[in-house]
Amino acid sequence: MDKDIMDQEEIDKLFEEFAKEEPQVEGGGPEASVAPRGSEILSQEEIDALLRGLEEGQIPLEEAEVPVEEVPGLRPFDFRQWELLELERMERLGLVLERFSKASGSALSEYLHRPVDVDLAEKKAMYFEEFIKKVPVPTGLIILKVRPEEDYALLVLDARTVFYAIDVLFGGGRPGRVKVEGREFTSIEMRVIKNLSGILLESLEEAFGLMCEVKFIPEKVELSPEFAVLFFRKEAVLSASFEVDFGGALGSMTLCLPSGLLKALRDRAMGRWEVTVEVEDPKWKEALREALSEVWVMVQVEFMRKKLTLRELLGLKEGDLVFFGPKAEEEVLGKVQGVPLFKGRPGLSKGYRAVKITEILS
């Protein structure tokens, strides 16, 4: 180390000497000032050495806590909560997660040859740094590449789920036999994690078919949450926790979906829905036509017309007579639910007033 740079121990000793020495006061009056001594003033060389130590990271800096002034009747509000609320209110995503829980339960039951129930336990939005702190160790963190969005997601399998699946595959599976150990997974356990993730991702892609077509590709399996941080930005995520019931033994898995990915999938799903609406389905069109043919509508035809002043209109009372011309209009307008639909000539048919249609309005 450069001799001009003070290490942490030398700086601590220097501050201890300052604390032990008492200041000298010149004069005895109440306004006497403290006379600085030479040992209390750092030389320019010492200041330069201290600054170099700070720049090179040899002297640790502690973050100062900013005091928050409490005002009676007021409470602090985090404006970032709006982003979290937006994620939790995605209704279509809730349907996707419910569908995933059912599909994954069936897939795991087929893989393990015994009934497995998967239920959505919690759906909560939070920031990624908060989510990653809650991940236990050991655990299987499967980093997922999402295409075509070229983004990342995270599937977390807790150790109990992995150990119990292994116990079942090797002929065990009795409740209470699985013991979670604080160690890294073996090569066999890692292989089981990859097999489980492949089965679960097929169910996840099937569930997301409600929104849009998407592929989840397992890119890497990490054992420590610290390494998973490298793949994710500091952004809001939606954490979906699932309870896995192996028939007496409970495990869990968690799906972590970043907000940027969810918004991109939502926008793509809305675009697909708009395109689908524009495509005509002949069967659907015929069924709609048959259903509408049984609907009752109001048809109105104006045979005669007379103009009145506002004074005459307001003066009308029960029993008054309104006189029209000697004959009806030569051509009348027919309306359906108030919308002009045809033109025709009025007349009589079998003793009833009738209209012979002469033109259909487009």
BAPALO-780678 format. One line per 4 residues: number of its first residue (from 1); for each residue x, y, z of C-alpha. Coordinates in steps of 0.2 Angstrom, whole numbers. Layout:
<nodes>
NUM> X,Y,Z | ... .
</nodes>
This chain:
<nodes>
1> 0,0,0 | 6,18,-4 | 14,25,12 | 5,42,8 .
5> -12,33,10 | -19,31,28 | -27,15,32 | -43,13,42 .
9> -34,9,58 | -23,24,57 | -38,35,54 | -47,27,69 .
13> -32,31,81 | -32,49,75 | -50,52,79 | -48,43,96 .
17> -34,56,100 | -45,70,95 | -59,63,107 | -47,62,122 .
21> -39,79,121 | -48,93,130 | -50,110,121 | -40,125,128 .
25> -50,141,131 | -42,158,130 | -48,170,142 | -61,167,156 .
29> -76,176,150 | -92,168,145 | -88,172,127 | -71,164,127 .
33> -67,155,111 | -59,138,109 | -41,140,103 | -37,126,90 .
37> -21,117,93 | -10,111,79 | -13,92,83 | -32,95,79 .
41> -29,102,62 | -25,90,47 | -11,95,36 | -13,96,17 .
45> -4,79,15 | -16,70,27 | -31,77,19 | -25,71,2 .
49> -21,54,9 | -38,53,16 | -47,58,0 | -36,45,-10 .
53> -42,32,3 | -60,36,0 | -59,36,-19 | -50,19,-19 .
57> -62,11,-7 | -50,7,7 | -60,18,19 | -79,12,20 .
61> -92,24,19 | -108,22,29 | -125,28,21 | -132,42,31 .
65> -150,39,36 | -161,54,31 | -173,59,45 | -191,58,40 .
69> -201,72,48 | -218,65,55 | -233,76,53 | -248,72,64 .
73> -263,67,53 | -252,63,38 | -244,47,32 | -231,44,19 .
77> -236,37,2 | -225,28,-10 | -230,33,-28 | -223,17,-34 .
81> -238,7,-27 | -248,12,-43 | -236,1,-53 | -239,-14,-41 .
85> -258,-12,-41 | -258,-12,-60 | -249,-29,-60 | -261,-36,-47 .
89> -277,-30,-57 | -273,-40,-73 | -288,-50,-74 | -283,-61,-89 .
93> -267,-65,-80 | -277,-72,-65 | -285,-84,-77 | -269,-89,-84 .
97> -262,-93,-67 | -277,-103,-62 | -276,-113,-78 | -257,-116,-75 .
101> -261,-123,-58 | -273,-136,-65 | -262,-141,-79 | -246,-143,-69 .
105> -255,-153,-56 | -261,-165,-70 | -244,-166,-78 | -235,-169,-61 .
109> -247,-183,-57 | -243,-191,-73 | -224,-189,-71 | -224,-196,-53 .
113> -238,-209,-55 | -248,-202,-40 | -261,-189,-37 | -253,-171,-35 .
117> -263,-156,-32 | -257,-138,-37 | -266,-123,-30 | -263,-105,-32 .
121> -259,-99,-15 | -255,-80,-17 | -253,-68,-31 | -243,-52,-25 .
125> -234,-38,-34 | -218,-32,-27 | -200,-26,-32 | -187,-39,-37 .
129> -175,-35,-23 | -189,-38,-11 | -194,-54,-19 | -176,-61,-20 .
133> -174,-59,-1 | -188,-71,2 | -181,-85,-8 | -175,-99,4 .
137> -158,-108,3 | -156,-121,-4 | -169,-119,-18 | -169,-122,-37 .
141> -170,-106,-47 | -173,-109,-65 | -169,-94,-76 | -181,-94,-90 .
145> -179,-85,-107 | -195,-79,-114 | -198,-78,-133 | -202,-69,-143 .
149> -201,-55,-130 | -182,-59,-127 | -185,-56,-108 | -182,-66,-93 .
153> -194,-75,-80 | -190,-85,-65 | -197,-102,-58 | -192,-106,-40 .
157> -194,-124,-34 | -192,-126,-15 | -181,-140,-8 | -195,-149,-1 .
161> -204,-151,-18 | -187,-157,-26 | -183,-170,-12 | -201,-177,-11 .
165> -202,-179,-30 | -185,-189,-29 | -192,-199,-15 | -207,-204,-25 .
169> -197,-208,-41 | -186,-220,-31 | -200,-229,-23 | -203,-219,-7 .
173> -216,-205,-5 | -222,-208,13 | -226,-192,22 | -213,-187,35 .
177> -199,-196,26 | -192,-181,17 | -179,-170,27 | -173,-154,20 .
181> -154,-152,22 | -145,-136,21 | -133,-141,7 | -131,-140,-12 .
185> -141,-151,-24 | -132,-167,-30 | -131,-171,-49 | -146,-183,-47 .
189> -156,-169,-39 | -151,-156,-52 | -157,-168,-66 | -174,-170,-57 .
193> -175,-151,-56 | -173,-150,-75 | -186,-163,-78 | -198,-155,-66 .
197> -195,-138,-74 | -198,-145,-92 | -215,-153,-87 | -220,-137,-78 .
201> -215,-126,-93 | -226,-135,-105 | -241,-132,-93 | -236,-114,-92 .
205> -235,-112,-111 | -252,-120,-112 | -259,-109,-99 | -252,-93,-108 .
209> -261,-98,-123 | -276,-89,-116 | -267,-73,-119 | -254,-76,-133 .
213> -242,-89,-140 | -226,-88,-129 | -211,-100,-126 | -202,-102,-110 .
217> -185,-109,-112 | -174,-115,-97 | -158,-106,-99 | -149,-109,-82 .
221> -152,-117,-65 | -145,-107,-50 | -144,-113,-32 | -141,-96,-24 .
225> -152,-81,-26 | -137,-70,-27 | -133,-76,-45 | -151,-74,-51 .
229> -150,-56,-48 | -138,-54,-63 | -153,-58,-75 | -165,-46,-69 .
233> -167,-27,-68 | -173,-18,-52 | -191,-17,-57 | -208,-23,-51 .
237> -212,-41,-53 | -228,-52,-50 | -225,-66,-38 | -237,-81,-40 .
241> -235,-94,-26 | -242,-111,-28 | -244,-125,-15 | -240,-142,-21 .
245> -249,-156,-12 | -241,-173,-14 | -254,-182,-4 | -249,-178,14 .
249> -233,-169,11 | -233,-151,5 | -221,-142,-6 | -221,-125,-15 .
253> -216,-117,-31 | -216,-98,-36 | -217,-90,-53 | -209,-73,-54 .
257> -214,-62,-69 | -207,-45,-72 | -218,-30,-76 | -210,-26,-93 .
261> -213,-44,-99 | -232,-44,-93 | -236,-28,-101 | -228,-34,-118 .
265> -238,-50,-117 | -254,-40,-113 | -251,-28,-128 | -248,-43,-139 .
269> -263,-52,-133 | -274,-36,-136 | -267,-35,-154 | -271,-53,-157 .
273> -289,-51,-151 | -292,-36,-162 | -286,-46,-177 | -297,-60,-172 .
277> -312,-50,-172 | -310,-43,-189 | -309,-61,-197 | -327,-67,-202 .
281> -332,-84,-197 | -346,-91,-208 | -353,-103,-195 | -354,-89,-182 .
285> -361,-77,-194 | -375,-89,-199 | -379,-93,-180 | -380,-74,-176 .
289> -391,-72,-191 | -403,-85,-185 | -403,-78,-167 | -407,-61,-173 .
293> -421,-67,-185 | -432,-70,-169 | -430,-53,-162 | -445,-41,-162 .
297> -442,-24,-169 | -453,-8,-171 | -458,-3,-189 | -465,15,-191 .
301> -472,23,-207 | -477,41,-208 | -493,42,-218 | -497,60,-216 .
305> -489,76,-210 | -495,93,-203 | -486,108,-197 | -491,117,-182 .
309> -485,133,-173 | -479,131,-156 | -494,141,-149 | -506,129,-158 .
313> -496,114,-151 | -496,120,-133 | -515,124,-135 | -520,106,-139 .
317> -531,98,-126 | -540,81,-124 | -555,81,-137 | -547,93,-150 .
321> -547,88,-168 | -532,90,-179 | -536,90,-198 | -524,83,-211 .
325> -525,84,-230 | -538,75,-241 | -525,61,-245 | -509,53,-238 .
329> -492,56,-245 | -488,48,-262 | -472,41,-255 | -469,37,-237 .
333> -453,33,-227 | -452,17,-217 | -441,17,-201 | -435,2,-191 .
337> -431,6,-173 | -430,24,-178 | -418,21,-193 | -424,24,-211 .
341> -424,7,-220 | -436,9,-235 | -448,19,-245 | -465,15,-251 .
345> -483,20,-257 | -497,19,-245 | -514,10,-248 | -526,-3,-242 .
349> -524,-22,-242 | -538,-33,-236 | -546,-19,-226 | -529,-14,-218 .
353> -518,1,-221 | -503,-5,-230 | -487,1,-238 | -480,-6,-254 .
357> -461,-5,-253 | -453,3,-268 | -435,6,-263 | -423,-2,-250 .
361> -412,11,-242 | -394,6,-240 .
</nodes>
